[in-house]
Amino acid sequence: VKEEVEIHTLLEYGPPAENVMALAERLDASVIIVGTSEKTVLDRVILGSVSDNIVRSARSTVIVVR
């Protein structure tokens, strides 16, 4: 069975997690796919993690890839 997948690539400025979630809302996206990096625990505490923020806050299904 062949299914069609609609993919959008956009360049936005501002807070990454907030922009991704706002865009997903505007596009009525059913899935958000984000990548993750190998940050240390200290990096995550100080800088936060965009993917972690999206996973916790998004209304859509979120898939995190390495």
Helices and strands as residue ranges (DSSP letters): H 16-27, E 31-35, H 41-47, H 50-57, E 61-65
